[in-house]
Amino acid sequence: RGKLATPRKAADLFSDLNQWMLKVLLAPELPEDLLHAPRGEYRTVSELAEAAAVSQMSASRFVRRLQEDGFLDDSAGSFQLVRRHELFRRWQSASMRSSPELKMSYLIPGSGSKQLLKVVSRMDACVGLFAAADLLQLSHVSGVAAHVYVRRLAASPENAWPGLVPAAPGAPAQVILKQANAPESMFRAAVRKDGVLVSGVLQIWLDASAHPSRGAEQAGFLRSKVLADVLGGPE
């Protein structure tokens, strides 16, 4: 009897660098102030690898996986993503993994975007979710604590981030620090706004889709305003 093939995890397609390369392929369809990525047409793995600043091996595995799963069409001469409704459904599912987070408060009392920008400008961090949508003028939800993504949470948060301290027990968080599940994808595609990194619109949509507090509402707003053509509809 032959060996049974080992099924690959669906998440393999949505590794950190693969998510970044998906954004590179989608970038020409979105304004530069909503997604930071090279914009061009890619006919070969080498061209995609060079544009995305990844190894040729990483790009080759990515393209091969897209082809095997039926999400890539190169019959017109350049790579084109197809079956997008299913692709984004699976991307959403892969992005729903929980990540470590910390509830924080401002060291100096304050609130609003000015205080947030002042604090984040001193960190290696990226504003995400609803606060990011607000900074990109795509906000549909208010009253939710600002989310700030970092590459890795510190073991001792007391003095790790200037301007922030752990929230007092029982007190509402003013800022939620989250460890990014896909930091390369998030930080490479982030746009710079008012001196800080802000999640690109695709990342906001992914994160909002998985957020329990009015996230579906924000994700639906982004779809209707800027992502309808990019996300595609049911085939």
N, C-alpha and C positions, 0 to 999 in steps of 0.2 A: 504493500500500500504506500502511495506517495505521501509525503509530508503535507499536512494542511497548511495553507498559507496563513501567516499571522496577520490579522487585520490591523491596519495602521490606525492610529488615533486620529480623529477628525481634527484635533488641535494641531497636528503636525503642519497642516497648511497655514496655520495662523501663529507660527512662531514669531518672536519679536521682529526679526529682520524681514520675514515674509509679510508681516503687516505693513512694514515700512515700504516694501516694494509694491504692495497693492496700492498704497497711497501715491507712489510714483506713477503707476500706470493710470490712476484716476486724476492726477493733478491737472492735466490740460482741460478738464471739464469744470474746474473750479477756479474762482478768482485767487490771485496771489495773496490777497490780504485775509483769506480764509484757510489757506493751506500752504505751508512752505515746503516746496519740493521742486526738483527739476521738471521742466515741461518739454516734452518732445515725443517723437514717435520712435519706437524701438523695434527693429527687425531681427535682431540677433540677441542671443544671451549676453554676448560681450558688450553690446551697446547698453543694455539694461544694467549690467553690472557696473560699468563705468559711470553711468548717470547716477545710480543709486549709491555709489561708493561702497560696494560690497564685493566680496570675492566672486570670481567666476563660478566657483563650485556652488556657492550659496544661490546665485542667480539661476544656475542650471537646475538644481534640485527644485527650486521654486517653480520655474517654468514647466518642468516635467510633471510636477504634482498638479498644477493647474490644468495641463493638457489631459492627464489621466482622469481627472474628475470632471472634465468637460466644461471648464470655465474659461478656456482660452481659445480664441480663434485667430489664426495667423494667415488665413487664406487670402486676405487682402494685401498681404505683404508686411504688415506690422501687427504687433501684439494688440489684441482687442479683448477685453473682458466681456463674456457673454453669460447667459443664465444668471443674471445679477440678483434676481429675487432670491434664489436659492443660495447664492454665494454670500449675500449679506445676512441671510437668515442664519447661516452657519457661523459667520463672523460674529454676529451678535451672541450666539450661544457660547462661542469660545471666549468671548470677552466678559462673561458673567462670573468668572472666577473671583472669589473674594480675595482681598489683599489686606495686609496689616494697615491699621490706621490709628491715629492718636487724636484725641480731642484737645484742642489748644485754645488759649485766650491771648489777647494782646497784652504785652507787658505794660504798655502805656495805654490807658483807656482810650477807646476810639472805635469807630465802626465805618462801614462804607468802603467804597473802592479806593479812596485815597490812602486810607490806613493799610489796606491790603497791598496796594502797589508798593508802598514804602517798605513794608516788611519783606515782600517777595523779592524786591530788587536787591536785597542783601543775601539772597539764598541761591543755591543751585536748584531751582524749582520751577514748576510750570503750573500756572493757574488752570484749573479744570472745571468741568461740569457747568453748573448754573452761573457761577461767577465769570467763567470764560465766555459763556454765551452773552452775558451782559456786556463784557468788554468788547465783544465783536458786534454789538448792537443787534443781537439775535435772541435776546432774553424773552422768555415767556412765563417764567416762574420766579417769584420773589419770596423773601423770608426764609431762605434755606442757608445754612452756614456755608461760608466759602470753602471750597475744596482746593487744596494745593497738593500737587503730586511731587514727590521727591524720588530720586533713584533708589535710595535705601533709607529706611528709618533708623535713627540712632538708638543704641541700646539704652542710653541715658538721655532722655529728652530735655532735661531741665535747662541745660545751657547749650544745646546743640544748634538752636536756630535763633539768632538774634531777633529780639522783638516779640518772641512768643514764649509762653510758659504753659505747662499743662493746666487744663481747665480744672477748677476746684470740683471736688466730688459733688454730684448733684446739680452743678451749674451747667447751663447750656453752652455748647462749644461755639466760639466765634469763628474758628478756623479748624477744619479737619484736614490733618496731614495724612496723605495716603501714599503707600509705596506703589509705584507704577508697576503693573504686571508686565508691560512691554515698553521699557524706558527708551529704547532706541527708536521705536516707532513713534512714541509720543514726543520725545524731545527733538528729534530730527524734523518732524513735520510741524512743530509749534511755530506760530507766528510771533513776531515781536510787536508788542503794543504798549505804548507809554513806558518803555524801558524794561518790560518784563516779558518772559515767555508765556504765551497763552495757547492752550490746546487748539489744534486745528479743528475745523468744523466736523470732519469725519470722526475724530476722536471724541468730540463732545457728544455726537449722536450715539456712538457706541456706548459711552459711559452713562448717558442719560437713559438709554434703553434698559439698562440693568439697574437703575436706581429706583428704590421703592417709594421715594417721596416725590410724586408728580413727575417722575422721570419720563414716563410714556408720553405725558402731555408735552414736555419740552422736545422730545424726540420727534413727535408728530409735527410740531411747529417747524422744526428744522427741515423735515422732509418737505413740507408744503412750501416753504420759503426758498430753499436753495438746493435741496438734494433730490427732488422728485425724479429728474432725468438720470441722475447718477445712480440712484438705488434701483431704478427699474421697477416694473410691476410684475405680478404673477404671469408666468408664461402660459 
